[in-house]
Amino acid sequence: MNILVTGAKGMVGTALVNNLINIRDNKNRTRPEIKIDEIYEYDLDSSIADLEEYCQKADFVFNLAGVNRPENPDDYMKGNFGFASELLNTLIRHNNKSTIMLSSSIQATLAGRFGYSDYGRSKKAGEELFFDYATKTGAKVAVYRFSNLMGHSKPKYNSAVSTFCWAVANDEEFTVNDRSTELELLYIDDLIEGMFDLLEGKEKHCEFDGVETVVKEDGRYCCVPVTHKVTLGEIVDLLQQFKEQPTTLMMPKMPEGSFAKKLYSLYLSYLPVDKFKYAIKTNVDDRGSFTELVHTEDCGQVSINISKPGIIKGQHWHNSKWELFIVVAGHGLIQERNIITGEIVEFEVSGDKVEAVHMIPGWTHNIINLSDTENLITVMTCNEIFNPERPDTFYDPV
């Protein structure tokens, strides 16, 4: 399959092309039904001759080209309707009836809250042009009305989320006029998966009632149903937590598929290179060191413990707190004793064979470096963040 992507250097186009390349080169094996031979990238620096060649050879077309913030409002229609006409006429000249996708906008829903904007009118005109093309040629047309897109794009341009991410990551000032303003956001990775669904003929259809997108099997439009409705206040509050994480070590909850997880990935993409690395406090004494790496709101903390040769650490027990010790370098011995029955168990551990050992509530425990020359390095996870006011830690040698 040969695929043409117009607007290939925009935010969506760049992401789509990069991921199509991954499929073509067999780096992404999650879509075995998609077979790609060539990817044709058309953008502002391409020529008419390029468009002629690509429209002749393409088996599938993603039309992502368009304008959203021109200096002259007349350019909305020229960029969003004019190029669409040129593209479709070129396909007609080559009798190419390949499936074609159109990237439109929720603002084309004229009955919606955006009203009759120049941008919305130009997108609506492009949609009708594509539907007429489908009727006249019999080609399959997939018109997507995207909500606010969320991906790495130029800040202070057309995405409030990108602007906020950039500002927070780079210590720049920004303004939130109304924290209660709600946005419906479509994350770029979800959009790309929707485009893969389209390539496989598994796209979702929908209709618009002026306010909501309604998934409907026989809907006129296509949609990516995975969106997130969040307020500006929720967005900037999360971003502030992300910014403070290197200091607090606290990683906010980010469940699979959540908005927070996607926003954190986007936020990181705006970090200046001097923030790629940050210092972590290490507690050092004559026995070695202990460093807390990450705190979480619901899963405790992760730490690194380094024990010098011959050193014993631990010698305590917990009522409810539990831990996992994972030796990643060195040679050691973990001992545990049931404080009620007196039963003792021992586990010889080594970085040569990485294993996890539970520290059970009600069992006092230690970890001993058996080496005379090498440090013992242990990753320790605990189900709660250490609270000095309620430590649940009681000294008792094994």
N, C-alpha and C positions, 0 to 999 in steps of 0.2 A: 504494500500500500504506500502510495506517495501522498504526503500531507502538506498542504499549504497553510501557513499561518500568517495572516496579515496583522499589522500592528505588533510585529514580532519582538520589538525592543521595548514595549511598554511593560508595566508591572505584570499583567496577566500573561502577555505574550512571552516574556522572558522565562517565567516560571513554567509555562506550558512547554515551550521548546526544550528547556533543560530536562524536563521529565519525559518528554517524548524520546529524547536522545537516550535516556536511561533504558527505556523499553526497547528501542531499536538495537542498542548495543548489548542487550541481555543483562544489564546491571539490575534492572527491576524485573523480577520474575513473577510478580503478583498478578499480571494480566497476560497469561499465555495465549489468549485468543487474539490479541492485537499483534499483527505482523507489520512492521514498518520498514520500508526500503529507503525512501528519501524524505527529508524534511526541508521544505522550501520556506525561507524566511523573507517576508516582504515587509518593508517599512519605509519611512520617509526618504531614506537614502537609496532606495531601490529605483530601477528605471521602468519605463513602460514596457521595454523589451523583456525585462524580468517577469513582469506581470503576465505578458502574453505567453511566455514559456511555461510558467508555473500553472496557469489556467488550462493549458493544453495537456499537461502531464498529471495534474493532481487527481487523486481518487477521493479526497476528502478535504474540505475547506473549513478552517476556523477563521471567521472574520471578526477580528478583535480591534481593527483599526477604527479610530474615531477621535474626536476632540471633546474636551469637557470644560476647558477654561481658556477660550480664545480671547484675544484683545478686542476683536470685533465680533459682536453677537451674530452677524451674518455668517460667520465662519462655522457656526454650529451646523447649519443646514448643508453647507459646502462639505464639511468634513464627515458628517454622520450620514447624510443622504447622498451627497454627490459621489463620494468614493464607492459607496454601496452600488450605485447605478453603474459606475465604470466596471466594477468587479463582475457584476452579473452579466453585463453586456459582453464582457470578454469571455466568460464561460459560454455564453450563447454562441459567440462566433466560432468557438471550437467544438460546439455541440457536446459540451461536457456537462453531464447531468449528475455529477457527484453530489453526495450529501453536503450541505453547507450549513454551518452554524453561525448565528448572528448574536453578538454580544450587545444586548440592549440594557435598559435600565428601568427600575421601578418607577422612575420619574416619567416614563412614557404612559403610566396609568393616569390619564388626564383628570379622572374624577378624584384622584387622591389628594393628599395634603400638599403636594408640590405645585398644583395648579398648572397653568398653561405657560410654563417657562419655555424660553427659546431652546434650551437643551432638551426638555421633554418633548417638544414638538418635533425636533429633528430626529429623535430616537423613534417616536411614533411613526414618522414618515418612512424611516428606514424599515421598520417592521412591516408596514403595509406593502412596501416595495418587495420584500422577500416573500410575503404570502402570495402576492400576485405572480411572482416568478415561479413559485411552486405550482400554482394553478396552470400557468401557461406551458411549463416545460415538463411537469410530472416529477421534477427532482424533489428529493426529501429536504425539507427546510426545518431547522431546529432553532427557534427564537427564544433566547433566554433573557428574562428581565431580572438582572442582578440587583440585590440590595446594596447597601454600602459595603464595599470590598475592603478587606483587611489583609494587607501584605506589605512587604518592604517597598515603599515608594518615597518620592521626594517629600520631605517635610514642608509644612507651610504652603501646601499646594492644594490638594483636593481631598485629603484624608485627615480628619481630626485625630484619629487613632495614631497614625504615623507621626503627626506633629507632636502629640503628647509623648509618645515613646522616645522620639529624638530629643525633646526638651528635657525630659527627666534623666535620660541616660547621659546627656551632655551638660547637665547643670545649667540649662537655659531657662529663662522665665517663660511662663505661658499663662493663659487666661482661660478660665472656664466660666462662661456667662451664666449658665444655668445647670447646676449639678443634676437636676431631675430630668433633663432632656434625655430621651431614650432613643437609642439607635438599634437597628436590626443589622447585624454584621455577618458577612460571609467571609470565612477565612480562606486564604489562597489555596491551602492544601486540600480543603474540602471542594473548592471549585475545580481543582485539577482532577480529583477523583470523579467528579461529575462529568468532566469532559471524557475521561476514560470510559465511563458508563455509556456515554453517547457513542463512542467508537465501537463499543460492543453491542450497540442496539438495545441498551438497558436503561435509557434515560427516563427520568420522571417527568410527567406532564402535570400542568396546573392551570388554574384560572385565577383572575384577580378581581376582587370585589371592591376595589378602590382603597382598601385599607390592608387586608390580609391576603397572603398567598394561600390558595386552597389547592392541595394536591388532588388531582382528578385524572383518572385514567384516560379520558378522551379530551383532556384540556388542549386548548389551542397552543399554549406556550409550553416551554420546557423550564425546569427549575432544578436547582440543587437544594434539597429540603433541609440540609443541616445549616441552620443559622442560629445566631445568639442575640437575644434582646437584652441590652444592658444600658444603664444610664452613664452619663459622662462622669458622674461622681464615683460610681463603682469602678470605672476604668482608671481614673487617676489615683484612687485609693490603692488599687492593686499595684499600680506602677510605683507608688511610693514604698510599698512593702518590698517590691523587687529591688528597688534602689538600696534599701536599708539592709538587705540580706547579708552582704559581706560583713557588716558590723554586728547585726543581731544573730546571724547564722540561721535565722528562722526562715524556712521555706514554706510559703503559704500552701494551703491545700490545692492540689492540681489533679483532680481525678481524670481518668482517661476520657477524652472527648470534651473536656470542660473548656469554657472560655478562658479561664485563668491559665490553663496549660498552653493554649495557643498564644495568648497575649505575652506570656513569658518568653516564648521562642521569638516572637516578633521584637520584643523589647531588647533582647540580647543582640539582635542584628543591628541595633543602632549604637551599641557601646563603642566608644572610641578605643583604639588599640591599647592605650595606657590603662584601661580598666579591664582588659582581658584577664589580668592577674591581680590578686589582692592578698594581703598578709592575713594570717590566722594566728591568734594568740596561742602560744605553746607554754605549758606549765612544766618547768624543768627543775629537777632536784638531783641528788647524788645517786638515785636509783635509776634514772632515765627521764622519760618525759611522757606527758599525756596531753593530747590535743583534741578538742571538740571540733568536728568538721561541719556537721549540718544538724540543725534542729528542725523538727517538723511539728505541726499543730496536733497531729493525731497518732504519730508513730514513733515518738521519742527522738533519740539522737544517735548519731554515728560518730565514733571517735577512733583515734589511732593511739595505741599505747606502745611505748618502746621501753623494754627492760634491759638493763645492762647485764653482762655475764654474771651468773650466780645469784641474781636478785630474785626475791619473792615479792609478789604484789598481790593485793586482795586481802585475804584473811577476814572476810566479813560475810554477812548474810542479809537477806531482804525478806520482808513479809509478803509483799506483792510484786515488787519490781523483779523483772527478769532480764537477762542479758544473753547475747550470743558472743562467744569468743572465736575469732577466726585468725589463726596464726598464718601469716603470709611470708615470713622469713625467719630463719633461725630454728632452734630446737628447744622444745620446752615440755613441761609437765603441768597438767591441770588436775587439781585435786578438789573433790567435793565431799562434804560430810553432812548427813542428815542430822539436824540439831536435836531431833526427838529420838530417833532410833540409834544414832551413832554409826549407821552404815556409811562406809567410805568407798568412793569410786575414784579411779585414776585414769587419765587419758594422756598418752604421750602424743605430742603434736609437733608438726614440722612444716616449714614452708615448702618442703619437697612434696608434700601430700596435703593439699589444702582441704580442711574439714571444719565444720561448724560445731561447736560444743555449747549446749544449753547450760546456763547457770540457773538452777531451779530455785524458786522461792522456798525458803525454809531449809536450804542447804548452804552452809558456809563454804566458801571456795577461795582458791588462790591460783596463781599461775607462776611457775618457776622457770627461770631461764637455766637450762641444763648445760649451756655452752660455757667454756672457759674463755672464749675469745670473741664471739659474735653476739650482737644485739638480738633480742627476740622482739619481733614486730607483730603486733596483734591488732586487727580491726575489731572494734567492739561496738555492738549495737545494743541499745537499751530501749525498753518500751516507754520510757518517760524521760523528760529533760530533768537533769539534776536540780533539785530544789533544796538549798541549804537549810531552809526553815522546816522542811519535812523530808529529810534525806532518805528515810527508809533504808538505812545502811548501818549495820551494827557489828562492831569489831568482835571477832571470835576466831582464833587460829584453827585451821583444819586439824 
